Amino acid sequence: MAGRINDDDVKAVREALPIDAVVSEYLSLRNAGGGNLKGLCPFHDEKSPSFQVSPSKGLFHCFGCQEGGDTIAFVMKIDHLTFAETVERLAAQAGITLRYEEGGYNPSTQRGERTRLVEAHKAAAEFYLQQLESPEAEIGRAFLAERGFDQAAAAHFGVGYSPAGWDHLTRYLRGKGFTDKELLLSGLAQESRRSPIDRFRGRLMWPIRDIGGEVVGFGARKLRDDDNGPKYLNTPETPIYKKSQVLYGIDLAKKDIAKSSRAVVVEGYTDVMACHLAGVTTAIATCGTAFGGDHIKILRRLLMDNGSARVIFTFDGDAAGQKAALRAFEDDQKFAAETYIAIAPDGMDPCDLRLAKGDEAVADLTQPRTPLFEFALRQIIARYDLETPAGRAAALDEAGPVVARIKNSASQHEVAVQLAGMLGILDTQFVVKRIAQLARWAKDRGGRGPSADPRQRQQAYDAAPAAPAVRGPALNLRSPVHRTERELLKLALQRPDLVSPAFDAYGADEFTAPPYAAVRQTIEEAGGVELGAQAPADYLARVRECAVDDQVRAMVTELAVEALHAKTVDEVYAGVQLVQVRLRAVDRRILEVQGSLARLGHHGDPTAVQNELWVLQQYAQSLRNHGAAAL
């Protein structure tokens, strides 16, 4: 029978490691008031934090999935450990020597499977690191040097070397007390005719760590021409290594990702190294697989679904890189963060870019560039001849379902407008309605998304019922556009004197969220803000009476009572809101007119369209330069 850990030692482990420090290794926490902290629950998907930690009580609880407990319970659940394995791990972190009761405890045979596999990987990482200094590893050191990595860089990332012989690591780990069964289960060794042999031989080795910093696998790079294996060989799936659930560099990047609400996703181990050494310490990479849903879950816990969070993908500029970007876009809607793509003009990856142009070029590359959805759409559209009606229609047929997958209806509407501009389709509302039809059809099919078969898509267009008057959708208050529109409507209802008479010249189409457009229309039907400024006593009552239904009336009431964001609400503040809403509307119209020019191409007289574009651009510049005075 395995020895039971002494109760006093378990208590000492609980008290030695503050629960907030342990939880912070896995997710980002922020102040929740009352001495508590909150974050996104790591045990179920959620969009707003319901997971709370009480440092004073040493407990956590999720109000969403009802998981709760102390530090030991948290680590047991998140890392799938037994009670004894968890206490042993935490005790090692705290420097506590555990005592075992009932006698006869033999750590080499009685510790849990996961703990043994992790220990084997830790020993292997140390062995590989030592071997990098051997004469045989000169080829590996040269490989690193050619890519700009010195000995200090290799040590920082734990890069090592696996000897070319058959069983160097296997014999080393046997000497450490590990059994052949454990070595095979860990993926460090593989079966041969007589006995297990090393899986990795004659290769440069990158240790792959989980978010807690423990080595769970390796990535091995081929160095010699006589090596008939793949360029990169990774640890196979094991009880502790699932390639779809690990991110290389996450142990080094997690704190800066949480602190900056920003993550940079690159394609390889050397790219992660190059980024970190260039000061981009939020860089991570997948391990031999495409970026997918489980990777997103890891990042979401760190990014906290902050509306200002950014995820930047860097892919090679070749066809494979573009394909990888499109695969990443397929999961884009699982992020609350904004996603971008960055591709070096000459197609170099971060490692090559650092060698050619230095650290500053790498740092500049990873600044947010092109929104991922825009890149995906442009890749699709580029395959069609937009100079012809048939080409534009075909491009819309393929790009439309991509936009229809966007879950947030307000964002879907905005992207649909941009798509119309990209295609050069002047009738923006036609594109918007077509995509709305696709989205409704996808919802009717159970959320499986629009079909890739053009014939089925056409049947959906033909069969789709006429769209009812849209007053939804749910508002995206993380959108700065919607926040400004909401603030302007609050001013129009609460302080009509500050926005009169300029507000009355605004059309409902200047408000991108349909609920806000409905409120704007209601204010107009009630006589406008100018009448409200003259007769404020019954102004709100008139507006409420003019609402077309209870939904719009409820929105009017909500905006009328919600506090304004500014401490000082005056004409200057009101002017800023007026200008921002108008300027965004003008910028949207500029995109539409530019689309019209693209549609004209070399056919027809573009003079009228060019004149409208010039007037709009001059007006936009005047608004930027002179603010409310230009209204």
Long-range contacts (C-beta under 8 A, 24 or more apart in sequence): 1-102, 1-104, 2-84, 2-105, 2-110, 3-100, 3-101, 3-102, 3-103, 3-104, 3-105, 3-110, 4-100, 4-101, 4-102, 5-84, 5-87, 5-88, 5-98, 5-99, 5-100, 5-101, 6-98, 6-99, 6-100, 6-101, 9-87, 9-91, 9-96, 9-98, 9-99, 10-72, 10-87, 12-94, 12-96, 13-72, 13-87, 13-90, 13-91, 13-94, 13-96, 13-98, 14-58, 14-70, 14-71, 14-72, 15-58, 16-90, 16-94, 16-96, 17-71, 17-90, 17-93, 17-94, 18-55, 18-58, 19-53, 19-54, 19-55, 19-58, 19-59, 19-60, 19-70, 19-71, 19-74, 20-53, 20-55, 22-71, 22-74, 22-75, 22-90, 23-53, 23-60, 23-74, 24-258, 25-211, 25-212, 25-213, 25-254, 26-78, 26-211, 26-212, 26-301, 27-51, 27-258, 27-301, 27-302, 27-304, 28-258, 28-301, 28-302, 28-303, 28-304, 29-53, 30-304, 39-301, 39-304, 40-300, 40-301, 40-304, 40-305, 41-65, 41-67, 42-78, 42-301, 43-67, 43-77, 43-78, 45-297, 47-305, 47-336, 48-305, 49-304, 79-114, 79-210, 79-212, 80-114, 81-112, 81-114, 81-115, 82-112, 84-111, 84-112, 85-111, 85-112, 85-114, 85-115, 88-115, 89-115, 108-177, 113-185, 113-239, 114-239, 114-240, 116-178, 116-182, 117-182, 117-185, 117-186, 117-216, 117-238, 117-239, 117-240, 118-214, 118-215, 118-216, 118-240, 119-178, 120-173, 120-178, 120-182, 120-183, 120-186, 120-188, 121-186, 121-188, 121-207, 121-214, 121-215, 121-216, 121-217, 121-218, 121-240, 122-214, 122-215, 123-172, 123-173, 123-176, 123-178, 124-169, 124-173, 124-188, 124-215, 124-218, 125-158, 125-160, 125-205, 125-207, 125-215, 125-218, 127-160, 127-169, 127-172, 127-173, 128-160, 128-161, 128-162, 128-169, 128-205, 128-207, 128-218, 129-155, 129-158, 129-159, 129-160, 130-160, 131-160, 131-161, 131-162, 131-163, 131-168, 132-159, 132-160, 132-161, 134-161, 134-163, 136-161, 136-163, 136-164, 137-161, 139-223, 139-224, 140-203, 140-204, 140-223, 143-204, 143-221, 143-223, 144-204, 147-270, 147-274, 147-351, 147-355, 148-274, 148-277, 148-351, 148-354, 148-355, 149-270, 149-273, 149-277, 153-273, 153-277, 156-276, 157-206, 157-207, 157-252, 157-269, 157-272, 157-273, 157-276, 158-206, 158-207, 158-215, 159-204, 159-205, 159-206, 159-207, 160-204, 160-205, 160-207, 161-203, 161-204, 161-205, 162-198, 162-200, 162-201, 162-202, 162-203, 162-205, 162-220, 163-198, 163-201, 163-202, 164-201, 164-202, 164-224, 165-198, 165-201, 166-192, 166-197, 166-198, 166-201, 167-195, 167-196, 167-197, 167-198, 168-198, 169-198, 169-200, 170-195, 170-196, 170-197, 170-198, 185-238, 185-239, 186-238, 186-240, 187-217, 187-235, 187-236, 187-237, 187-238, 187-241, 188-218, 188-235, 199-233, 199-235, 200-233, 202-227, 203-227, 203-233, 206-248, 206-269, 208-234, 208-235, 208-241, 208-246, 208-248, 208-287, 209-250, 209-251, 210-240, 210-246, 210-250, 210-251, 211-247, 211-250, 211-251, 211-254, 211-298, 212-251, 213-251, 216-240, 216-241, 216-246, 217-241, 217-243, 217-246, 217-287, 219-248, 219-269, 219-287, 219-288, 221-269, 232-288, 234-287, 234-288, 242-294, 243-286, 243-287, 243-288, 243-289, 244-289, 244-292, 244-294, 244-295, 245-294, 245-295, 245-298, 246-287, 247-284, 247-285, 247-286, 247-287, 247-295, 247-298, 247-299, 248-272, 248-284, 248-285, 248-286, 248-287, 249-276, 249-283, 249-284, 249-285, 250-284, 250-298, 252-276, 252-281, 253-281, 253-282, 253-283, 253-284, 254-302, 256-281, 256-282, 257-282, 257-284, 257-299, 257-302, 257-303, 258-302, 258-303, 258-304, 261-303, 261-304, 261-306, 261-308, 261-309, 261-310, 261-337, 262-309, 262-310, 262-311, 262-312, 263-299, 263-302, 263-303, 263-310, 263-311, 263-312, 263-337, 264-311, 264-312, 264-314, 264-366, 265-291, 265-311, 265-312, 265-313, 265-314, 265-328, 266-314, 266-349, 266-350, 267-314, 267-315, 267-316, 267-321, 267-324, 267-349, 268-349, 268-351, 270-351, 271-314, 271-349, 271-350, 271-351, 273-351, 274-350, 274-351, 274-353, 274-354, 274-362, 275-350, 275-362, 275-366, 277-354, 277-359, 278-350, 278-354, 278-359, 278-360, 278-362, 278-363, 279-359, 279-363, 280-350, 280-362, 280-363, 280-366, 283-350, 283-366, 290-324, 290-327, 290-328, 291-324, 291-327, 291-328, 291-331, 292-331, 293-331, 293-334, 296-331, 296-334, 296-335, 299-335, 299-337, 300-334, 300-335, 300-336, 300-337, 303-336, 303-337, 305-336, 305-337, 306-336, 306-337, 307-336, 307-478, 309-335, 309-336, 309-337, 309-338, 310-337, 310-338, 310-339, 310-340, 310-368, 311-335, 311-337, 311-338, 311-339, 311-340, 312-339, 312-340, 312-341, 312-342, 312-366, 312-367, 312-368, 312-369, 313-339, 313-340, 313-341, 313-342, 313-372, 314-341, 314-342, 314-343, 314-344, 314-349, 314-350, 314-365, 314-366, 315-341, 315-343, 316-343, 316-347, 316-349, 317-343, 317-344, 317-346, 317-347, 318-347, 321-347, 322-379, 325-372, 325-375, 325-376, 325-379, 326-376, 326-379, 328-372, 329-372, 329-373, 329-375, 329-376, 329-402, 332-372, 332-373, 333-405, 333-406, 333-407, 336-478, 338-368, 338-371, 339-371, 339-372, 339-373, 340-368, 340-369, 340-370, 340-371, 340-372, 341-369, 341-370, 341-371, 341-372, 341-375, 342-366, 342-367, 342-368, 342-369, 342-370, 343-369, 373-402, 373-403, 373-406, 373-415, 374-418, 376-402, 377-402, 377-403, 377-415, 377-418, 377-419, 377-422, 378-422, 381-422, 381-423, 386-423, 386-424, 386-598, 386-599, 387-601, 387-602, 392-423, 392-424, 392-425, 392-599, 395-423, 396-423, 396-425, 396-431, 396-434, 397-454, 397-457, 397-458, 398-454, 399-423, 400-431, 400-434, 400-435, 400-438, 400-450, 400-457, 401-438, 401-442, 401-449, 401-450, 401-451, 401-452, 401-457, 403-435, 403-438, 404-435, 404-436, 404-438, 404-439, 404-442, 404-449, 404-450, 405-439, 405-442, 405-449, 405-450, 408-473, 408-474, 408-476, 409-439, 409-472, 409-473, 409-474, 410-473, 410-474, 410-475, 410-476, 410-479, 410-482, 410-512, 410-513, 411-476, 411-479, 412-436, 412-439, 413-512, 413-514, 414-481, 414-512, 417-588, 417-591, 417-592, 418-591, 420-592, 420-595, 421-591, 421-592, 421-594, 421-595, 421-598, 422-595, 423-595, 423-598, 423-599, 424-595, 424-596, 424-597, 424-598, 424-599, 424-600, 424-601, 425-595, 425-599, 426-592, 426-595, 426-596, 426-599, 428-592, 428-595, 433-467, 434-461, 436-467, 436-470, 437-461, 437-464, 437-467, 440-464, 440-467, 470-514, 471-514, 471-515, 471-518, 471-549, 471-551, 471-552, 472-514, 472-515, 473-513, 473-514, 473-515, 475-513, 475-515, 475-516, 476-513, 481-512, 481-584, 482-512, 482-513, 482-516, 484-577, 484-580, 484-581, 484-584, 485-511, 485-512, 485-513, 485-516, 485-581, 486-516, 486-559, 487-564, 487-565, 487-577, 488-577, 488-578, 488-580, 488-581, 489-516, 489-519, 489-520, 489-523, 489-559, 490-559, 490-560, 490-562, 490-564, 491-564, 491-569, 491-574, 491-577, 492-520, 492-523, 492-529, 492-532, 493-523, 493-540, 493-543, 493-556, 493-559, 493-560, 494-560, 494-564, 495-564, 495-569, 495-574, 496-529, 496-530, 496-532, 496-533, 496-536, 496-539, 497-532, 497-533, 497-536, 498-569, 498-570, 498-571, 498-573, 498-574, 499-529, 499-574, 499-577, 499-578, 500-528, 500-529, 500-530, 500-532, 500-533, 501-528, 501-529, 501-530, 502-578, 502-628, 502-631, 503-528, 503-529, 503-578, 504-528, 504-529, 504-530, 505-631, 506-581, 506-582, 509-585, 510-581, 510-582, 510-585, 511-581, 512-584, 512-588, 515-551, 515-552, 515-555, 518-548, 518-552, 518-555, 519-552, 519-555, 519-556, 519-559, 522-546, 522-547, 522-548, 522-552, 522-556, 571-628, 574-628, 575-627, 575-628, 575-631, 576-627, 576-628, 578-628, 578-631, 579-623, 579-627, 579-628, 579-630, 579-631, 582-623, 582-631, 583-620, 583-623, 583-624, 586-616, 586-619, 586-620, 586-623, 587-620, 589-616, 590-616, 590-617, 590-620
